[in-house]
Amino acid sequence: MRLTENANRAGKASVEGRPFRVLLYEPIHADGITLLSEVAEVRRIEDLSEDAVVQQVSDVDGIIVRALGKVTARIMDAAPKLAVVARHGAGVENIDVAAATERHIYVVNTPEANAESVAEHCVGMMLALAKRIVVADRALRQGRWNARNTYTGRELLGRTLGLVGMGRIGQRVAAICHAAFQMTLLYYDVTSYPQIETALGARRVALADLMREADIVSVHVPLLSQTRGLIGAQELACMKPTALLLNLARGAVVDEPALLDALQRGSIAGAGLDVFAEEPLPASSPLLRLDNVVVTPHLAAITEEALWRMGMVARDVISVLQGAEPQYWVNRWRQSALDAARSG
């Protein structure tokens, strides 16, 4: 049975009078809800624990998930009518994609929706760290005008930027920094990007070389088994003591205890973090007590523009429910591999 068969079954059921039902784990943009409401009953669930979700999906045709909660094999098994699981965003680590493929369920996402927002946030963090903006703001609010003699900034012009991951976000960060600050660009990725190398003068290097040469290291890889803990104590030890580390990917890509140790010892100059090993970040986290760290609560992608674009994942949900092929089909290649294995 192919993935499309679940969608065809859902389409037949709607013709027979049963409306589609789509479950939202978290709110999405009102325009996305409006689109969905034209063809489906849209529901919200507050308790995102697996046990609670299992009780709510028996008649659900589609699920839209954001950063919170997971869509597991157990949830899929409790949803016999499920045709599509949609990720409001790019990363799909909270969806069991392999289980969805085995059950002939589409997984869709919005891979192009948040690149600009995250890239701009990344550059903002670079500037905040290099210019000591956050600590200087805090000092002035405390009446410490003489902090101007304490918090000496550094220019970004001509620095070397190392990008760990050269996907859409990494490429946009590279383009901004190349144009604005004439930065030298290094990148580490399993894929080469010759067009970026030609256009921006970027150079693909080994991870150790990138960590050693870069003045700023910016992490933009998905969380996979191969990238979990990719930036650990050994990699951090390679960095210059004046270097900055930015992580706007996933918290688990960076070994957080090792990073904390490097920051406390001053073996690197600072870090900008939008993601963390544990989210929400506990108020007791020692990262929050360091002056050489700028933190934000996993909001780099949360802009008015990106929220609208991510909310348009509704279009692919509707496509699947109406028996059409979605634009951003995450498990297309997995289905092809599965079919090939079965035919062999």
C-alpha positions in Angstrom: 0.0 0.0 0.0 1.3 3.5 -0.9 1.2 6.6 1.2 -1.5 8.0 -1.1 -4.0 5.3 -0.1 -4.6 6.8 3.3 -5.3 10.1 1.7 -7.6 8.5 -0.8 -9.5 6.7 2.0 -9.8 10.1 3.8 -11.1 11.8 0.7 -13.7 9.0 0.2 -14.8 9.3 3.8 -15.3 13.1 3.4 -17.5 12.6 0.4 -19.6 10.1 2.4 -20.3 12.9 4.9 -17.6 12.6 7.6 -15.7 15.9 7.8 -12.0 15.9 8.1 -10.6 16.4 11.5 -7.2 18.1 12.1 -5.6 18.2 15.6 -3.3 21.1 16.5 -0.7 20.6 19.2 -0.2 24.4 19.5 -1.8 27.4 17.9 -0.8 28.4 14.4 -1.4 31.5 12.4 -5.0 32.5 12.0 -4.7 32.4 8.2 -3.7 28.7 8.4 -6.6 27.9 10.7 -9.0 29.7 8.2 -7.7 27.5 5.4 -8.1 24.3 7.4 -11.5 25.3 8.6 -12.8 25.4 5.1 -12.3 21.6 4.8 -11.9 20.3 8.3 -12.9 20.5 11.9 -9.9 22.0 13.7 -9.2 20.9 17.3 -6.7 21.9 19.9 -5.3 19.8 22.7 -3.7 21.2 25.8 -2.1 18.1 27.3 0.6 17.0 25.0 1.7 13.9 26.9 1.5 10.7 24.8 -1.2 9.2 27.0 -3.4 12.3 26.6 -2.9 12.5 22.8 -3.7 8.8 22.3 -7.1 9.5 23.8 -7.8 12.3 21.3 -6.8 10.9 17.9 -9.2 8.0 17.1 -11.0 10.0 14.4 -8.3 12.4 13.4 -7.2 12.7 9.7 -4.3 15.1 10.3 -2.0 16.4 13.1 -0.1 19.6 13.1 2.8 19.8 15.6 5.1 22.6 16.5 8.1 22.5 18.9 6.2 20.9 21.9 5.0 17.3 22.0 5.8 14.3 19.9 4.0 12.2 17.3 5.0 8.7 18.1 4.3 5.3 16.7 1.9 4.7 19.5 -0.1 7.8 18.7 -0.2 6.8 15.0 -1.5 3.4 15.9 -4.3 5.0 17.9 -5.3 7.1 14.8 -6.4 4.6 12.1 -7.7 7.5 9.9 -4.5 9.5 10.1 -3.2 10.5 6.7 -0.8 13.3 7.4 1.4 14.6 10.2 2.6 18.2 9.6 5.5 20.0 11.2 5.0 23.7 11.7 8.7 24.5 11.1 11.6 22.6 9.6 12.9 20.1 12.1 11.0 16.8 12.3 12.9 15.2 15.3 9.6 15.1 17.3 7.9 13.0 14.6 8.7 9.3 14.2 9.2 9.6 10.4 10.1 6.0 10.0 7.0 4.8 11.8 4.9 7.2 9.7 6.3 5.8 6.5 5.7 2.2 7.7 2.1 3.2 8.3 1.7 5.0 5.0 1.3 8.4 6.6 2.6 11.6 4.9 5.0 13.7 6.9 5.2 17.3 5.7 6.9 20.4 6.9 7.9 24.0 6.0 11.6 23.9 5.3 11.8 27.3 3.7 9.6 29.2 6.1 12.0 30.4 8.8 15.4 30.7 7.2 15.3 34.5 7.0 14.1 34.9 10.5 16.6 32.6 12.0 19.5 34.0 10.0 18.7 37.6 11.1 18.4 36.5 14.7 21.8 34.8 14.3 23.4 38.0 13.1 21.7 39.9 15.8 23.3 37.6 18.4 26.7 38.1 16.8 26.4 41.8 17.2 25.0 41.6 20.7 28.0 39.5 21.8 30.7 41.3 19.9 29.5 44.7 21.0 28.6 43.6 24.6 25.1 45.1 24.1 23.2 43.0 26.6 25.6 43.4 29.6 26.0 47.1 28.8 22.3 47.6 28.7 22.0 45.8 32.0 24.7 47.9 33.6 23.2 51.2 32.5 19.8 50.3 33.9 21.7 49.8 37.2 23.1 53.3 37.0 26.6 52.1 36.0 27.6 54.7 33.4 31.3 53.8 33.9 30.5 50.4 32.4 31.5 52.1 29.1 35.1 51.6 30.3 34.5 48.0 31.2 32.7 46.4 28.3 34.9 46.8 25.3 33.4 45.5 22.1 35.0 44.1 18.9 34.3 44.7 15.2 32.9 42.0 13.0 34.5 43.4 9.8 36.8 40.9 8.1 36.3 38.2 10.7 36.2 34.5 9.8 32.8 32.9 10.1 32.6 29.1 10.4 29.2 27.6 9.6 28.5 24.1 10.9 25.8 23.2 8.3 25.3 25.1 5.0 21.6 24.5 4.4 19.1 27.3 3.8 19.8 29.1 7.1 23.5 28.7 6.9 23.6 30.0 3.4 21.5 33.1 4.4 23.8 33.8 7.4 26.8 33.5 5.0 25.3 35.9 2.5 24.5 38.5 5.1 27.9 38.3 6.8 29.7 38.3 3.5 27.9 41.4 2.2 27.7 43.3 5.5 31.1 42.5 7.1 33.2 41.1 4.3 33.7 38.0 6.4 35.8 35.0 5.3 33.5 32.0 5.1 34.3 28.4 6.1 31.7 25.7 6.3 31.5 22.1 7.4 28.7 19.9 5.9 28.2 16.4 4.6 27.2 18.0 1.3 29.3 20.4 -0.8 27.8 23.6 -2.1 29.9 24.7 -5.1 27.5 27.5 -6.0 28.0 29.1 -2.6 31.7 28.6 -2.8 31.7 30.5 -6.1 29.3 33.2 -5.1 30.6 34.0 -1.7 34.1 32.6 -1.7 33.2 30.0 1.0 35.5 27.1 1.6 34.5 23.7 2.8 36.7 22.3 5.5 36.9 19.6 8.2 35.2 20.3 11.4 38.4 20.5 13.4 39.8 23.1 11.0 36.7 25.2 11.1 36.7 25.2 14.9 40.4 26.2 14.9 40.2 29.0 12.3 36.9 30.6 12.9 36.4 33.8 15.0 32.7 33.0 15.1 31.2 29.4 14.9 27.5 29.2 14.0 25.7 25.9 14.2 22.9 25.2 11.7 22.5 21.4 11.4 19.4 19.3 12.1 19.3 17.0 15.2 20.1 13.5 13.9 21.9 10.6 15.5 25.1 11.8 13.6 24.8 15.4 14.9 23.9 14.8 18.5 26.9 16.1 20.6 28.7 17.1 17.4 30.2 20.1 19.1 31.8 18.6 22.2 34.7 19.2 24.5 37.3 18.3 21.9 35.8 20.6 19.3 35.5 23.5 21.8 39.1 23.0 22.8 40.1 23.8 19.3 38.5 27.3 19.3 40.4 30.5 19.8 40.0 32.1 23.2 38.5 35.2 21.4 36.0 33.1 19.4 32.2 33.1 19.8 29.9 30.1 19.5 26.3 30.5 18.3 23.7 27.7 18.4 20.4 28.3 16.7 19.9 24.7 15.6 19.0 22.2 18.4 20.4 22.2 21.9 21.6 18.6 21.8 23.9 19.3 18.9 26.2 21.1 21.4 27.5 19.3 24.5 26.1 21.8 27.0 28.2 20.9 30.0 31.3 21.1 27.9 30.2 24.5 26.6 29.5 25.7 30.1 32.9 24.6 31.2 34.6 26.5 28.3 32.7 29.6 29.0 33.4 29.6 32.7 37.1 29.0 32.1 37.2 31.6 29.4 38.7 29.3 26.9 36.2 30.8 24.4 34.9 34.4 24.6 31.2 33.9 24.5 28.1 32.1 23.3 24.7 33.0 21.8 22.1 30.4 22.4 18.5 30.1 21.3 18.2 26.4 22.0 19.1 24.2 24.9 19.6 20.6 26.0 16.5 21.0 28.2 13.6 23.2 27.2 12.3 25.3 28.8 15.7 26.2 30.2 15.5 25.9 34.0 15.8 29.2 35.9 18.6 27.5 37.8 20.8 27.0 34.7 24.3 28.4 35.3 24.3 29.7 31.7 22.0 32.4 32.9 24.6 33.7 35.4 27.3 34.3 32.8 28.0 37.7 31.3 29.5 36.3 28.2 26.3 34.5 27.1 23.3 35.9 25.3 20.2 33.7 25.5 16.8 33.7 23.9 13.9 31.2 24.5 13.9 29.3 21.2 12.3 32.2 19.4 14.7 32.8 16.5 12.0 31.6 14.0 9.1 33.4 15.7 8.5 36.5 13.6 5.2 37.6 12.2 6.4 36.7 8.7 7.8 33.3 9.6 4.7 32.4 11.7 2.6 33.1 8.7 4.8 31.0 6.4 4.9 28.1 8.8 1.1 28.3 9.3 0.8 27.7 5.6 1.7 24.1 6.3 -2.1 23.9 6.2 -1.9 23.9 2.4 0.0 20.6 2.4 -2.3 19.1 5.0 -5.3 20.0 2.8 -3.6 18.6 -0.3 -3.1 15.3 1.3 -6.6 15.2 2.7 -8.0 15.9 -0.7 -5.9 13.2 -2.4 -3.2 15.4 -3.9 0.5 15.2 -3.5 2.0 17.8 -1.0 4.7 20.2 -1.9 7.0 19.5 1.1 6.9 15.7 1.5 9.5 14.8 4.1 9.3 11.0 3.8 9.2 10.8 0.0 12.7 9.3 -0.1 11.9 7.0 2.8 8.9 5.7 0.9 10.9 5.1 -2.2 13.5 3.1 -0.2 10.8 1.1 1.5 9.2 0.2 -1.8 12.5 -0.7 -3.3 13.3 -3.0 -0.3 9.9 -4.7 -0.5 10.1 -5.2 -4.3 13.6 -6.7 -3.8 
